[in-house]
Amino acid sequence: MGELVLLGFLLILLFYYLTFLWSIRKGLSSLAHRGSDARPFSSVILTARNEEKNIEPCLRALIAQSYDPQMFEIIVVDDHSQDSTVSRSTRLAESVDIPKITVVTLKDQSGKPAAIAHGVSISNGEIILCTDADCAVPKRWIESMIGCFDPSVAFVAGPVLERPSGSLLSGLEAIEYLSLTTTAAGLIGFGRPIICSGASIAYRKSAFTSVNGYGDHFSSCDDETLMQRMVLRSAGKVVFNSDPSAVVSTETPPTVFEFWRQRTRWASKKGRYEDASILRRLLKGMAEYFVLSQGARLFRQALPLGQFLIAELFHVPYIAVAGLIGQFSSLRWKDRNLDR
């Protein structure tokens, strides 16, 4: 009797998971890049902590955007950097007339939510765009993201991918990140926005204000928190920008340790459940490859079958252990311990 109950429970879990994948696939099929002609004045908020190696290339990519430089500003919010991030940002800002670049440093608070909230408070744009200082932003990023805002839209999530360096580890990490972006796109397309990447988001300043931003500025808040606050408070529609020319990219973590530390930090902000039965894992892998291949086509990425199979082999144990550790370990980011 107990075995039948367990089997029934596993079948329910299997049904739920396959339904979840079906939702992602259906959502991916419904994605369509919007093309609004509106060109409102907008603000790009770039939070940075100890980014002296990345801040200038990122700022130069933003300066070179196809969007009218008279119609956007860049706000760099320094989060107590201990290197030359501020001086390099200030030097570049003083050398450019348009777009206007403002460099400010947090005073009493710390953490990305506090930095973004401060940037929003001093911004002049109708639309707020956010990316990370260690990201490569394509030339049409602002133009493409702004084009998604019809009058009903409050929040736009953009595509973010990792750049593999050529090693097997880097390739596996890039596939895992592609799965996250594919999941985000599919769920948003299906009307169930759950996850997004803060490396490429945009939202109306009025919507941010109406939901009181992140609420309390705790380190456990993230950009998904903001998206969910807008959904729950009916601030407007959430859409995904499926334009391949708007893909923001970032480097894969260079070592297993860095990958592990990054994922456990993410896991401390989100709960995830996986069933480890053999049957479910087999069907899970087949279904995930089917769905992930559609995401790879959408974002014009390669999906080597061999690397996928290796990544799939380690996916369940890594998620289970990282999720468990993430719930109990302290948060550490940019050489600083963060409060939950």
ABEGO torsion letter per residue (X at the ends): XAAAAAAAAAAAAAAAAAAAAAAAAAAAAABBBBBBABBBBBBBBBBBBGAAAAAAAAAAAAAABABBAAABBBBBBBBGBABAAAAAAAAAAAABAOBBBBBBBBAABBEAAAAAAAAAAABABABBBBBBAABBBBAAAAAAAAAABBAABABBBBBBBBBBAGBAAAAAAAAAAAAAAAAAAAAAAAGBBABBBAABBBBBAAAAAAAGEAEBBBAABBAAAAAAAAAAAGAEBBBBBABAAABBBBBBBABAAAAAAAAAAAAAABBBBBBABAAAAAAAAAAAAAAAAAAAAAAGBBBBAAAAAAAAAAAAAAAAAAAAAAAABBBBBGGBBBBX
